[in-house]
């Protein structure tokens, strides 16, 4: 067992570290820039120096790096805590791999470099009111008209649609086919006429995602990825890439922040850290957090050997998301009345615990709910049978739905 | 980053696994657990002669194979998986390590080769009737009579205490208390004045004994009164070894329970197709993988001489205990009525889960100790 980088990995890490230290934008450079502009500034800088979209081929603006190298760069970059990096996550993590697998050479020449440089931002239009967990039950229609398709319907939870330039979308193109077989995949200009984007306000007060209404929006058949009716298969490429990404964690509440809080506040005139119940809960989370960290090491080791990680790779989100919620909730309990105040100027850790408490329920739902993840672990890792499907093999148009 | 077994370690694991699956089927577990001795001397000899397992972590200059704790963790995991009934934990994990940690050079040369060959089975006696694992709970006194020591008092919950040929005993010097005066001694299993009685316990696969010392002459192991460091180190090593044994047992339970759920039918389909069962199994996997990572990490840390070993020992023991107990309960639950019967095998591991949870300190003890050690470290 060896927890150090291999010689090659260490060399790469040093190179990354040195370059980052010399090139990460300073506070002055970001002065006056909004979220988006700051993100684009940094992304372009990485692109120009060959540090953008590391895993992509060089001819598309990437670096042709290995999975472990991408992880190493990510680890070093995350030390700078640049929240704005999230802007490119969907485009880079999901849309680009799908394009590279399914689009033409010309299309990739046109689109991938601008994805890599951050000049264009992409979103992913999958979920609908009718289908989140049951994505294949989506209803937004695509109807053929000459060499174009006409889109009518609605997408929901589309992160970043309000600033995206392009997006990937899955449409129902044949309602008479069984649900998985009547879907077709496209990529779409977000400035197309007929697209109306409405922000959705979250419980945190922010609005990072949107509803999108499509009224007779036209998309060229040349922007179809895969065959007509092959949309589900193409969508799986997108979803698999979402799952393949190994989360580096970071952000939110961790053991250290709650431990620090417990040291600095009192329960009955004694530091909370000396309270037995507090200690026991903190110890529980330390054990879980460490278990997650070492489980991540096992996955990294597999990557480092060029292998696909085993069952240990499936558990990060399913364990981590509820833990965030529990820890944030507990921190607010410790704060008692002041836990109810959410003011970055006044609150402990600038309101980190309140913000995490508000964001945490979303973490258990987005990108695969806890329940779906549990199904996936049981079915794909433990080999247990799939749920009974009552909507399998019958035309989509005949599947029973609630009258709403 | 290479947090994984090497090719050689994988091969070693396969060899140990094959041996144990053959020598320790549940029929043997059931047979041996009904005996007082709790092990098969023929299998012990095979394990010693063919696989040299008792010699595994004894350094070569003391007659051992000179491997490390990662190799030991592999053996422990497989032994836990097969629920092997044998005095391996007592003799190798507890006694051999204690002797390595505290004995003089001469004592190591005297005692270790025989333990390594398996010709002598030894154990370590720490706890007394209070059942607590901290040094302050040691009340057994080593009375001095010139240069001689005699032990007066009792030890309880001693693993294989009734069958061991040599017993390493932790006592305190007269007039000492707390962490002071902690001393190790060696006593023959048939020493005059020593009364041994087998205890009836929840888990008959791990034999526990009560030992009464009535002016038993004892040879000091290492320097009398200076044993605290060695005691801490030995118990941390043992907790890590036990954690690996526990995740092996938990893995067996999870695997066999999932397999059962794919076979048992109710309402016209296998019960594993119901979400309640699937989700419960997914939860078992989560617990197991986290505990496994902690147990492996702790074993690797021992071989690296990592200064975070003490905290990792507490963490691994806590995680392994919680995982094993929960998985054991879930396993019975998913088996339904038959899971509650003697004839179905789940209860064998279920009981080992419980006895292991409290062995070497329960999860609350380890979490508290971990917090104290962590606090001191920052």
Interface residues (C-beta under 8 A of the other chain):
Chain A: X1 X2 X3 X4 X5 X6 X9 X68 X273 X276 X279 X280 X282 X283 X284 X286 X287 X288 X290 X291 X292 X294 X295 X297 X298 X300 X301 X302 X304 X305 X311 X312 X314 X315 X318 X319 X371 X373 X374 X375 X377 X378 X379 X381 X382 X383 X384 X385 X386 X387 X388
Chain B: X1 X2 X3 X4 X5 X70 X258 X261 X262 X269 X270 X272 X273 X275 X277 X278 X279 X281 X282 X283 X285 X286 X289 X290 X291 X292 X293 X294 X296 X297 X300 X303 X304 X315 X318 X319 X364 X367 X368 X370 X371 X374 X375
